Each structure stands twice: as C-alpha cells, then as structure tokens.
Amino acid sequence: MQSKYYYLMLLFVLFSGCQALKTNADPYRSEANIPVREHSVQAVLWQQHSGEYKALCHQAFNLAKFQLDEILLRNNREGKPLAIITDIDETLINNSPYNAKMIETDEEYSKEGWIKWGLLEQATAVPGALEFLKYAESKGVQVFYISNRYAVQDKETKANLEKLGFPFIDEQHFLLREKTSGKEERRQAVSKENKVIMLLGDNLSDFAEVFDDKSTNERNEIVENLKDKFGTEFIVLPNPMYGDWETDGLYEGSYNWTPAQKDSIRKAKLISY
C-alpha cells in the first residue's frame, strides 16, 4: 500500500513539473512558431506614422541646406564642379511598404522580393529630400545617386524618382550596384571629375569605406573619431527598419542565422539594468 502511494505521488510530481515547463516555455522558441519579421513592427509603424520621423528628416535636410549655403559662400567656383553624393533608399525615398509586406506575409528579406517592390515604382519621397536636391540644382550643384539597388531595377528606379521630381535622373548621375555592395569605387569615380562637398545617407557605409564590414563596437568607435563630419559633410537620415547596424553589427555579418537564432541574438544584445 505504501509503495502504491509513493508511486502515485511520484507521478503527480512529474506531471506537475511537465505542466510548469509548458506554462513557462517561450512560445517563440519553437523554430516553426517564430514570426520572422515581428521584431520590426514597431520600427515600420514609427517610420510610417510618427511625426518625429518626419521632423528628423526635415531637420536633416534643413541642416544640409544650411551647410550648402555656407559652402557656397566660401567657394569661388574655380576648379572642379561641385557635387553632392546621395544614397536613394530611406534617404530620398521611403520603402516602408515593402517592410510592411514582409511582416504581413511573414517572410524574410529576399533579393527577389526587393526587386519586385522596386519594379512597382511606388516608393514615396522622404520628407524634405526633393526640396533640398532641387535647391542644390538651382545653385549649380550636381547630384550623383549611388545606390545598392540592382541593375535590373535601373529603369524603374529612375522612373520612380523622375515621377517624384528629383533632378539629374540620367546615366551620368546614376550609379547602381554592379559587382559588390561597397560604394567607395563609385564615390572615387565621382570625385575624379567633381568636388564632392556633401554626402547623404541612412547607413554609415554611405559615407566612407572605413565603415564597411565593421562590428558594432568598431562602427561606434569610428563614429566618435569622425564626429565633426556629421552634420557638416555627412548628413544622416533616420532608418530604424534595417541596415548594416543589424546585419554587420548584431548578426556579425552572417546571413545564415535561423529566425530562432536571430531572436536570441537580438534579446542577448539588449542592455538592461
């Protein structure tokens, strides 16, 4: 009788433990249950709906205009023609609908999906971007577009920008990705014939090669070393949705992490108290 009672108690304890494990288990730890883009919902909503996003964009381009005027006052216009180099995505045009679609369909970023979105020509202008580049054009400053969009998107990207009214939409001023995503070679090509006075971007690698393929700590250290260039020569636009801060920083340049591993990495990187 005593052994039977002991056996029943043991079963009860084991059953209770299993139930506790089920109750405390993280439902997102199962590979099949992790929404692959759920973590970006807040970022996409912020970019699409917050006044703060628009304010930061206007602030960036207002500062760019101020700096351009200062440069023009100091420049005697001798030598090479003046030029601005700018990124396109999340610097001049807003691609948040593509990021929203990834959340809606629970899909990771893919080259095919990105190209498909670009071919639709539906991106809208980032607040303040069009006004600033048209102002630069009116002052005799050329604009060169250096983007990592793929060559297959060339026609539609130009059409999208042209419909929005952006200047200098031609072969000479348009440099899309060819062999690699690095932009330094294209920047140097522009610099050979022009005096580059300003760069616009949402990603640190839009400004200088020194930021390419760097860890989070390295990126932050380089920013501190070059802090005098930000707001003068380098004009940064807000982009909370994606960028090298995530791929090269958080994920250490690896594209092979599973959704569960990415989820764990993101949470492990949080700084709490």
C-alpha positions in Angstrom: 0.0 0.0 0.0 2.8 2.4 0.9 4.7 1.7 -2.3 1.5 2.3 -4.3 1.0 5.6 -2.6 4.6 6.6 -3.2 4.2 5.7 -6.9 1.1 7.9 -7.3 2.9 10.8 -5.6 5.8 10.4 -8.0 3.5 10.5 -11.0 1.8 13.6 -9.6 5.2 15.5 -9.1 6.3 14.5 -12.6 3.0 15.6 -14.2 3.1 18.9 -12.3 6.7 19.6 -13.5 5.8 19.0 -17.1 2.8 21.3 -16.8 5.1 24.0 -15.3 7.5 23.6 -18.2 4.7 24.0 -20.7 3.4 27.1 -18.9 6.8 28.8 -18.7 8.0 27.9 -22.1 8.6 30.7 -24.6 6.1 30.0 -27.5 8.5 31.8 -29.9 11.4 29.4 -29.1 9.9 26.8 -31.5 11.5 27.4 -34.9 8.2 27.0 -36.7 6.4 29.5 -34.4 8.7 32.5 -34.7 7.3 35.3 -36.8 10.4 36.2 -38.8 9.6 39.9 -39.1 7.6 40.5 -35.9 10.5 42.3 -34.3 10.4 45.1 -36.9 6.7 46.0 -36.5 7.4 48.9 -34.2 10.1 50.3 -36.5 7.9 50.2 -39.5 5.0 51.8 -37.7 7.3 54.6 -36.4 8.5 55.4 -39.9 5.0 55.3 -41.4 3.1 57.2 -38.7 5.2 59.2 -36.3 5.6 63.0 -36.6 9.1 62.5 -35.1 10.3 60.6 -38.2 9.2 63.4 -40.5 10.7 66.0 -38.1 14.1 64.3 -38.2 14.0 64.1 -42.0 13.2 67.8 -42.3 15.9 68.6 -39.7 18.5 66.7 -41.7 17.6 68.4 -44.9 17.3 71.9 -43.3 20.8 71.3 -41.9 22.0 70.2 -45.3 20.7 73.3 -46.9 22.3 75.5 -44.2 25.7 73.7 -44.8 25.3 74.0 -48.6 24.8 77.8 -48.3 27.9 78.1 -46.1 30.0 76.1 -48.5 28.8 78.2 -51.5 29.7 81.4 -49.6 33.3 80.1 -49.1 33.7 78.6 -52.6 35.0 80.6 -55.5 33.6 78.1 -58.1 37.1 77.6 -59.6 38.3 74.1 -60.4 36.1 71.0 -60.4 32.3 71.4 -60.4 30.6 71.0 -57.0 28.7 67.8 -56.3 26.6 66.0 -53.7 26.5 62.2 -53.5 23.4 60.7 -52.1 22.0 57.2 -51.3 18.5 56.5 -52.5 16.6 54.1 -50.3 15.5 55.6 -46.9 17.5 58.7 -47.8 15.4 60.0 -50.7 12.6 57.5 -51.0 10.6 55.6 -48.4 10.4 51.8 -48.8 8.4 51.1 -45.6 5.6 49.4 -47.6 8.0 46.7 -48.6 9.0 46.1 -45.0 5.3 46.1 -44.0 4.6 43.5 -46.7 7.3 41.2 -45.2 5.6 41.5 -41.8 2.2 40.8 -43.4 3.4 37.7 -45.3 5.9 36.6 -42.5 8.8 36.5 -44.9 12.5 37.4 -44.6 14.2 39.9 -46.9 15.0 38.4 -50.3 16.6 39.8 -53.4 13.6 38.7 -55.4 11.1 40.4 -53.1 13.2 43.6 -53.0 13.5 43.7 -56.8 9.7 43.1 -57.2 9.0 46.0 -54.9 11.3 48.3 -56.8 9.7 47.4 -60.1 6.4 48.8 -58.9 7.7 52.4 -58.8 5.6 53.1 -55.7 8.1 54.5 -53.2 7.3 58.0 -51.9 9.7 60.8 -51.2 11.3 61.2 -47.8 10.2 64.5 -46.3 12.4 67.3 -47.3 14.5 65.3 -49.8 13.0 66.6 -53.0 13.1 70.2 -51.9 16.7 70.0 -50.9 18.0 68.4 -54.1 16.1 70.8 -56.3 17.6 73.7 -54.2 21.1 72.2 -54.8 20.3 72.0 -58.5 19.2 75.7 -58.5 22.6 76.6 -57.0 24.5 74.9 -59.8 25.5 71.8 -57.7 25.3 68.4 -59.3 23.7 65.4 -57.6 25.0 61.9 -58.0 22.9 58.9 -56.9 25.0 56.0 -55.6 22.7 53.1 -54.6 22.9 49.4 -54.0 19.8 48.7 -55.9 20.4 46.1 -58.6 21.0 46.9 -62.2 17.7 45.2 -63.1 15.9 47.9 -61.2 17.6 50.7 -63.0 14.8 51.8 -65.4 12.0 51.6 -62.8 14.1 53.3 -60.1 14.8 56.2 -62.4 11.2 56.4 -63.4 10.1 56.4 -59.7 12.5 59.2 -58.9 11.6 61.2 -62.0 7.9 60.9 -61.3 8.6 62.4 -57.8 10.5 65.3 -59.5 14.1 64.5 -58.5 16.8 66.2 -60.6 19.7 64.7 -62.6 18.0 61.4 -63.5 20.3 60.2 -66.2 23.1 57.7 -66.8 25.9 60.0 -65.9 24.4 60.7 -62.4 23.1 57.3 -61.6 25.5 54.6 -60.2 23.7 51.4 -59.1 25.4 48.2 -57.7 27.5 46.4 -60.2 29.8 43.8 -58.7 29.8 44.5 -54.9 27.8 46.5 -52.4 30.8 48.6 -51.5 30.4 52.2 -52.6 33.9 53.5 -52.4 34.9 52.8 -56.0 31.8 54.7 -57.2 32.4 57.6 -54.9 36.0 57.8 -56.2 34.7 57.8 -59.8 32.5 60.8 -59.0 35.4 62.6 -57.2 37.7 62.4 -60.2 35.6 64.9 -62.1 33.8 66.7 -59.3 34.5 68.3 -55.9 32.2 66.3 -53.6 31.0 68.7 -50.8 28.4 66.6 -49.1 27.1 63.0 -48.7 23.6 61.9 -47.8 22.7 58.5 -46.4 20.9 56.4 -43.8 23.7 53.9 -43.4 27.3 54.6 -42.3 28.7 52.9 -45.3 27.0 55.6 -47.5 29.7 58.0 -46.3 33.1 56.3 -46.1 34.7 52.9 -46.8 36.1 52.8 -43.2 32.6 51.7 -42.0 32.4 48.7 -44.4 32.1 45.3 -42.8 32.7 46.5 -39.2 31.4 45.2 -35.9 29.1 47.3 -33.6 31.9 48.4 -31.4 34.1 49.3 -34.4 31.3 51.3 -36.0 30.6 53.3 -32.9 34.3 54.0 -32.3 34.7 55.3 -35.9 31.7 57.5 -35.5 33.3 59.1 -32.5 36.5 59.6 -34.4 34.7 61.2 -37.3 32.1 63.1 -35.2 33.0 66.5 -36.7 31.9 65.4 -40.1 28.3 64.6 -39.1 26.0 67.5 -39.7 28.7 69.2 -41.9 29.9 66.8 -44.6 27.8 63.8 -43.7 24.1 64.2 -43.4 22.4 61.1 -41.8 18.7 60.2 -42.3 16.8 58.0 -39.8 16.1 54.4 -40.7 15.1 52.1 -37.8 14.0 49.3 -40.1 17.2 47.8 -41.5 20.9 48.5 -42.2 24.4 47.4 -41.6 23.9 48.2 -37.8 21.8 45.0 -37.9 23.5 42.7 -40.5 27.1 43.5 -39.8 26.6 44.7 -36.2 24.0 42.5 -34.4 24.4 39.5 -36.7 28.1 39.8 -37.2 27.9 39.7 -41.0 26.4 36.3 -41.1 23.3 35.6 -43.2 22.9 32.0 -42.1 21.2 32.6 -38.7 17.8 30.9 -38.3 14.9 33.0 -37.1 15.2 31.5 -33.6 18.9 32.3 -33.5 18.3 35.9 -34.6 15.6 36.2 -31.9 18.1 35.0 -29.3 20.8 37.3 -30.6 18.6 40.4 -30.5 17.5 39.7 -27.0 21.0 38.9 -25.8 22.2 42.3 -27.2 19.6 44.2 -25.1 21.2 46.4 -22.4 19.0 46.3 -19.3 19.6 47.2 -15.6 
